[in-house]
Amino acid sequence: MVEYILATRNRRVPRSFIREILKVAGDPDIISFAGGLPNASLFPVRELRKAVNDLFDSRGADPLQYAASEGFGPLREWVCQRYKKRFGLEYSPENVLITTGSQQALDLAGKVFLEDGRSAVMERPGYLGAIQAFSLFTDRIIQVPMEDDGFDLNLFEGALRRGSAGVVYLISNFQNPSGASYSLEKREAVARICEEYGVPLLEDDPYGELRFSGEDLRPVTSFMESGGVLLGTFSKIGVPGFRIGWMTAESEILDSLIVVKQAADLHTSAFDQQVAWQYLENEDIDKHIQDVRELYGRHCDLMISLIEEHFPAQVRYTRPDGGMFLWITLPDGCSSLELFEAAVRQKVAFVPGTPFHADGGGENTMRLNFSNADERSIEEGIRRLGKCIKEYLGK
């Protein structure tokens, strides 16, 4: 067999542990809290079918043609109007780039901001998809520990003080995997520190619309004069199958992002963009989002109440105000990987915390998803998981 020489940069990119787990969780007998999946029962199938028909009736074959790399103009305008409605922020469609999901946005940002020797500064624990994306472009990923309300600011500023940072990446609302959100004070501080050290900020906000308690806070990037790039997605408020995300940035940065976007895929599916836009034109997205919030809020409350009932007292957990995840911390010295193996035998799955740590730490942590299971599955799954944890700690 011929041995081909492959690019060495691929060797440092970790496999998606979550994708590997989903293969196991595909067993219909397993109750899975592993995936970061929206609840499919809320997908607006009937409304999207109508949007497709209306689109063809009004635009004919146009949605099936090649399109501009920047994205469908009316959809970019909708993004701007959404930020104005939610926060009173003024964005121009010329500063919006439609991407093939938020994951492509991370890839494009990595290409623009990173190279070996220039570090990506991000959260610890941090989003696995970002660790993967950035590892293709840099050999330096610096993770700053998270507190309940965002970065540890002293350690964050220390990371930038080293002088090698190419970009800062964070998830400002209901962070994946911890569920934590940045306070107003830390949003302002992070923005100030990034500008002081001249490091661009990549703010990912896939979950911000999924708040079921508390009040919305302005994006971190809105406190910056320059250097802020804000990411959003249709996947969590609509459907993930369209793979529609977006980036907002100042012209100089956006121009570079467009060039690498063109090299990657020319443009995001024109048909999917226009169907999404037609759906947004036809329907009340705020009502749909409220339905999502109510369901996820019930699921979160239920999961926490069951954790309190079935988990040992020494197990700690987060209480997010929105999003899709809870973060669990086992006592020191425990291995969530070992617990995972025992849990799968009991037909319940979660994500061990190690993959969210670029240095392989977080052995005693785990992530639970509450959005994708029904209430009966949450009740039975947490009961099974609690039994596994008690047996594991009792060894």
Buried (B, 14 or more C-beta within 10 A) or exposed (E): EEEEEEEEEEEEBEEBBBEEBBEEBEEEEBBBBBBBBBBEEBBBEEBBEBBBEBBBEEEEEEBEEEBEBBBBBBBBBBBBEBBEEEBEBEBEBEBBBBBBBBBBBBBBBBBBBBEEEBBBBBBBBBBBBBBBBBBBBBEBBBBBEBBEEBBBBEBBBEBBEEEBBBBBBBBBBBBBBBBBBBBEEBBBBBBEBBBEBEBBBBBBBBBBBBBBEEEEBBBBBBBBEEBBBBBBBBBBBBBBEBBBBBBBBBEEBBEBBBBBBEEBEEBBBBBBBBBBBBBBBBBEBEEBBEBBBEBBBBBBBBBBEBBEEBBEEEBBBBEBBBBBBBBBBBEEEBBBBEBBEBBBEBBBBBBBBBBBBBEEBBBBBBBBBBBBBEEEBBBBBBBBBBBBBEEBBEE
